[in-house]
Amino acid sequence: MKLWGGRFSGQTDSFANFFQSSIMFDQRLFKHDISGSLAHAKMLGKQGIISSADAHLITQGLTGILAELEAGSLKIDLSFEDIHSFVEAELVKRIGEAGKRLHTGRSRNDQVALDMRMYVKEETKALKKQLLLLLETLSETAKLHLKTVMPGFTHLQKAQPITLAHHLMAYFQMFKRDYERLCDLILRTDEMPLGAGALAGTSYPLDRDLVKDLLGFKELTKNSLDSVSDRDFCMEFVFSLSLIMTHLSRFCEEIIIWATDSFGFIEISDAYSTGSSIMPQKKNPDIAELIRGKTGRVYGNLISLLTVMKALPLAYNKDMQEDKEAVFDAADTVKACLFAFTGMIENITFNKEKMSESAGGGYTDATDAADYLVKKGVPFREAHEMTGKLVSYAVGKNKRLGELTLNEFKDITPVFDEDIFTALMVENLINSRSLPGGPGEKAVLNAINDGILFIRKNQADE
């Protein structure tokens, strides 16, 4: 059954028919499509556009189709052009002429725009829940490692000592922004487009507000041309997912590095590792590597959507059928990656001793030696130069700064005194940086507590 065959006398080429069909991928929208049709039918009956009896028959028929599809007792016929034509044909087969009245006052253009908005809203809510679980995992893990010292890096070179808790909470902030971005996305997705028709609305007295309320939308779309041709919400959705993948990939890169024998900071659980087919000693961080690799896949979906939409004239164009696979694949990929990543983090063992030992190397206390001099009245630029000379001397002696004698410190400048050794103790270095947002224990604990409050508030709102 085609929804547009009356104009045509010839048959569509069989390959052309296959080529332009979307049912292979848009079949997953059957729940959204039927929900939209149920609301539309109820409104048509209430407005007297179709009879109450027909509206009742349509509702019964659609409800039965939905129940059977969900139960798996009804299979979607993939010979149809799309999910909309399959549902309508199945409805007509069950209830007869009344089923043909369902499409009154509606086009596939506003119908598919509705389905996609409903899908994006649903997937966004699911992703938000997954992000909250990840945020909870990060904050709970951080709470266990307030005193776990590790080196902080810039340029992948040891820079200053921090704690693992502080490092984990940096990623907490990234994923928190991802969560907030999804919240913001819903505001622009939560607009109901039915009533826009093909592009210019309809002369039928539709009650768009009723359909909006029945489907749980907050607003109506404001322009019929824009309603059917807008896919900003799809692009924004996949952009938001791309940023989630950026943050997952950054963390995975560090996990991969930390798991190497050279670093030895972590042990990834056997449940989230694989071995080699030839080297029996290998334990590979394949889950982290796959997430890192799948990031490019989600980026590709975003570029695909942007390219599809970049030069389309108003209003609907068939090019826009290409939105679905990109959106579906991005959503599926990110959900899988979040699930795998959260499990992997929950089961990582951190090597506290190795991290602490590493934090003491690389002269990560040099900045604090310079700050020590500044607090003694030395201008920072001079203190920086003196400390550079001190590091150069220590490198030549193959010593850490804390291993130098007081006389060796004083050879650089007599400003150094006995209290330099207390100042350079790792715990003191970290806890002295106690400004909000810093790595000091109190500052990190405050950040964790704020994070937990954020999680609890949003869990209650979901």
Secondary structure, 3 states (H helix, E strand, C coil): CCCCHHHCCCCCCHHHHHHHCCHHHHHHHHHHHHHHHHHHHHHHHHCCCCCHHHHHHHHHHHHHHHHHHHHCCCCCCCCCCCHHHHHHHHHHHHHHHHHHHCCCCCCHHHHHHHHHHHHHHHHHHHHHHHHHHHHHHHHHHHHCCCCCEEEEEECCEEEEEEEHHHHHHHHHHHHHHHHHHHHHHHHHHCEECCCCCCCCCCCCCCCHHHHHHHHCCCEECCCHHHHHHCCHHHHHHHHHHHHHHHHHHHHHHHHHHHCCCCCCCEECCHHHCECCCCCCCCCECHHHHHHHHHHHHHHHHHHHHHHHHCCCCCCCCHHHHHHHHHHHHHHHHHHHHHHHHHHHHHCCEECHHHHHHHHCCCCCCHHHHHHHHHHCCCCHHHHHHHHHHHHHHHHHHCCCHHHCCHHHHHHHCCCCCCCHHHHCCHHHHHHCCCCCCCCCHHHHHHHHHHHHHHHHHHHHHC
